[in-house]
């Protein structure tokens, strides 16, 4: 790798006899997650391989692409240099990478399949390089095309509150157990197995599981027996602390935390710097306050204090602050180009999606010319994971209708 360059890695999966099929590029959710490492062919991938060769791209900074984490970013320079560098890791740059890859493969226009943040990238692709796309398929990832990050978070916090209420109604004993754990943490210091302190506000991040199809069960089992007694003192069990740590730590994907709010910076139409929008909206909602009597669990929200409490993020605290304060990110979506779109587009919008608000997705579908939409209440945000073959089959049928 030469100075001033990065490497981007992809792998291709081809079914026997499928060498002549067109290519489909998979954009996974994120930001900051590497492409899937499938150990078996099932779900959406199994269905996709019937019609396509599937390309799995490690988005820049992840997987086998040039990594961006607390170790490698230290080589870039100080916080200002790191923030400048990471400003080139948004959806527009990922689309540019995809175009370089497509041309290197000597591929004509290909199909993009984007889940969650992958749908945001696909929408940017439709805006900036539509000639590279033959078709676009989006699941749980049609972004709002205008408005601020605050607008997004007001909707996601409202949906998160509804999911909290549904969980408490289904598992009232678990809701009481959660209150007991919160009370315990206010009086007793507990350390995760990695020696990180577990604060109340950090514990509440386990609510991200509320947004998945199996999340209620996951939380139910997590909360079924969190306490033990050590030397006559009530303590949290090692198992409980280990499982909570696995959810709240960003050691495996720090870019997700660092870059998360930048995905809502869409040039002038988004109102400038995000400036920790999730924290700002949370501060206006007393039911989510960590010092509330029974605080609600949070969802897909990133807060500035996480860069003080998560050891994987502490070295990136100043970098994250600079990105949060940046007001001049270029626009990701070209509203004029989308209004004149000629690429066939289908999108699955989940009625109760906790992470990508239905209201914004449906508005965007109307703004992207020719978009066909499947609206369903069958799934949470992870519909492509739990029922991928059937969901993709339905979207392909809608695409080709």
ABEGO torsion letter per residue (X at the ends): XBBGBBBBBBBBBBBBGAAABBBBBBBBBOBGBBBBBBABBBEAAAAAAAABBBBBBBBBGBEABBBBBAAAAAAAEBAAAAAAAAAAABAAAAAAAAAAAAAAAGBBBBBBBBBEAAAAAAAAAAAABAAABABBBBBGABBBABEBAAAAAAAAAAAAAAAAAAAAAABAAAAAAAAAAAAAAAABBBBBAAGBBBBAAAAAAAAAAAABAAAAAAAAAAAABABBBBGGBBBBBAAAAAAAAAAABAAABAAAAAAAAAAABBEAAAGEBAGGAAAAAAAABAAABAABABBBBBBBBBBAAAAAABAAAAAAAAAAAAAAABAABBBABBAAAAAABABBBBBBBBAABAABBAAAAAAAAAABBGBBBBBBAABBAAAAAAAAAAAAAAAAAAAAX
